[in-house]
Amino acid sequence: MQNVAVEAVELGGSVPDFSIMGMFFQADIVVQIVMLLLITASVWGWSIIFNTWMRVRAARNKADEFEEIFWSGSSIDDLYTRLKNAPNHPLAAVFVAAMREWQRSLSSRTSGGVDKVTVQDRITKVMHVTTSREMDQLEGQVGYLATIGSASPFVGLFGTVWGIMNSFTSIALASDTSLATVAPGIAEALLATALGLVAAIPSVIWYNKLSTDIGRYASRIEGFSDEFAAILSRQLDERGH
């Protein structure tokens, strides 16, 4: 870069600014728009990463506390009374939904009678629907990370191609193939590709990690739902005798 600047001075031209901000302001308006889009995508991606990671970590910690209490042998009715008004994590929401349906079913059995299969089917469906809703909320905007990760390199490549086209146009108009004429435009163009990779690489890595963590949490909820459904089924058998 130093040699380019020296050559530019010798040719009577202005010294190009090869800092990131300098290349941005010297770039064509189209390349500038591409860079701004990529910077915005990068900031948005990191906000999604941070918010989702915090939600998943909090949900996992609260699920640990909940399961410790649930499997400690304490009364599930007491646990339901504590959580029914404000379940603050997906596992608690599934538990509360199942217990609410369980109590409604018991009331209907007292007043008119509902067979065991119907009660089990209702509880299973309620837990399934609640799990789907809670997991959608937990995932949030994680899917956009995949879009950022896949689209950003191509957007950056578009900016690079456009910048190189402008460089070749400058060469043709100036009838000068010196490095001082070519280098600034190419450097600005390559900056767009670099910004595309800066936006894409963390998005892809964190999308895979967060998707794996969310999938494991969903499996944990499904396992709890199956175990809790079995517990309620045994209680139905006991009440039937």
N, C-alpha and C positions, 0 to 999 in steps of 0.2 A: 504493500500500500504506500510506503514511503517513496519508493521509486516512481510509482504512478504519479504521486503528488509533484515530485521533482520534475518529471517529464511534462506534466501539465503546465507548470510554471515556465519551463523553457519554451513551450509552444505559445506562451502568452495567454493561456487560459486561466480560469479560476481554479483554485485547489478544491477538489471535491471533498465533502465531509463524509467519512466512512463510519461515523458513529451510527448507532441504531436510529436515534432520533433524526440525525442528519440524512440518512438514507431514506427514512420515511418521508421527510418533507421534500426531498428532491425527487421522489418517485412520481410516476404518472398518477393521475387521479383514480384510474381504475385499480391500479396496484395498491394505492392508499386505502380504497374502499375494501379491497380484499384483506389487507392487513388489519383494518379495524374490525371486520367481521371475525377474523380468526382470534384476535385478542378478546373480543366479546365472548366468543365460543369457549375460549380457555377459562375465562373468569367464571362463566356460567357453569362449565364442567366442574371446576373446583368447588363451587358453592353446592352443587348437587352431591359431590363426593363427601364433603364435610358434613352436610346435613343428614345424609343417609347413614353415614358411618356412626354419627352420634345417635340416631334413632335405633339402629340395629344394636349398638352396644348397650343402650339403656334398656331396650326390650329384653335382651339376653340376661342382663343382670337382674331385672325384675322377675323374669321367668325363673331364675335360680332361687330367688327368695320365695316365690309363690310355691314352687314344687317342694321346697324344704318344709314349708308349713303344711302343704296338702298331704304329703306322705309321712308327716310326723305322727299321724294317728288322731289329730284333733278333729272335731266335728265339722263336716263339710257344710252343715247348715249354718254354723257360726261363721265360717269363712265366707259363705255366700252373703250373710247379713252385713259383713264388713265391706264387701266389694260390690254389692249389687247396684249401688247408686253411682259409683264412679270407677269402673274397671279401667286401669291406667296402662294396660299393655295387652297385646293380643291374646296371650294365654289366659289371662283373667277374663277377658271379654268372652272367650269361648266357654269358659267355666260358668260364667254368669248366665249366658244365653241358654246353656244346657239345663242349669238348675231352675231357671225361670220356666222353661217348658216342662220340666219335671214336676214342679209344683202345680202348674196348670193342669197337667194330666192327672195328678192325684186328686185334685178338686173335682174334675169331671168324672173320675172313677167313683168318688163318693156320691155324686149327685145322680149319675146315670150309668156309669160303667164304661170303661174303654179297655179293649183287650191289650195284652202285653205287646204283641207285634206292632200294633198301631203306635203305642207309646214309644217303643224303641225306634221306630222309623221316624217319628217326629223329632226326637232328640238328635238322632244322627243327621237329619237334614238341617236342623237348626245349627248344629256345630259346623257342618260343612259350609253353609252360607256365611256364617260369622267368620270362619277361617278365611274364606275368599275375600270378604270385605276388609278384614284387618290386614291381610297380606298386601292387598292393593294399596292401602294407606301406608304400610311400612315401606313398600318399594318406592313410592313417590315417583320421582322423575328419573329413576335409574336407567330406564330404557333410552333416554336421550343421550346418555353417555355412549351408547353403541353408535348412535347417529353421528355424534361429534367425532368419535374415533374413526369412523369409516369415511366421513365426508371431508373432514378437515384437510387431509393430505391432497385430495383432488382440488379443493378450493385453492390451497397454496400453490399447487402445480399450475392452475389456471393463471394465478398472478405471476408466476415465474415465466410462463410462456408469453404472456402479454408483455412483460418487462423486456424479455429478450427480443421480441419483435420490435419494440421501440428502440432497442440498442442497435439492431441491424438497420433500422430506418435512419437513425442518427449517423451511422457510418456511411450510408449511401448519400445522404444529404451533404455531409461534410467532406466526402471523398477522402476520408482519413481513416486508416485502419490501425492507428496507433493504440496502444494499450490504454492510454489516458482517455481516449474517446469511448472505448468499449467497456472498460472495467466498471465505471459507476453504474451504468444501466444493468449490467449483469449482476453486480453485487446487490442492487436494490431488488432485482427479480428473485435472486436466491434467498433473500431475507423472507419473502413470502412463503417459500417452501419451508424454511426453518420454523416460521411461526405456525404453519400447518402441522408440523411434527410436534411442536411444543404443545399444541392443543390436543393432538390425537393420542400420543403415547400414554400420558397419565389417564386419559379417558378409557382407553382399552384395558389397561392394567387394572384400574379400579372397578371397571364394569365387571370384569371376570371375578374379582375378589368379592365385591358386594353381592353379585348374583349367587355366588357359592354360599356366602354367609346367609343370605335370605332363604335359599333353598334348604339349607340345614335347619334353619329356624322353622320353616314350614313343615319339614319332616318331624321336627320335635312336637309341633302342635298336633299333627296328625296322630302321632304315637300317643300323646296324652289323651286325645279324643277317643281313640280306640279303647284305652285302658279305663277311662272314665265311663264310657258307654257300658263296658263290662261290669263295672261296679254298680251302676244304676240298674242294670239287668238283673244282677244278683239280688238287689234290694226289692225289685219287682217280684222275683220268685219268692222271697221271704214273706212279702206282704200277701202273696196269693195263697199261702198255706194257712 
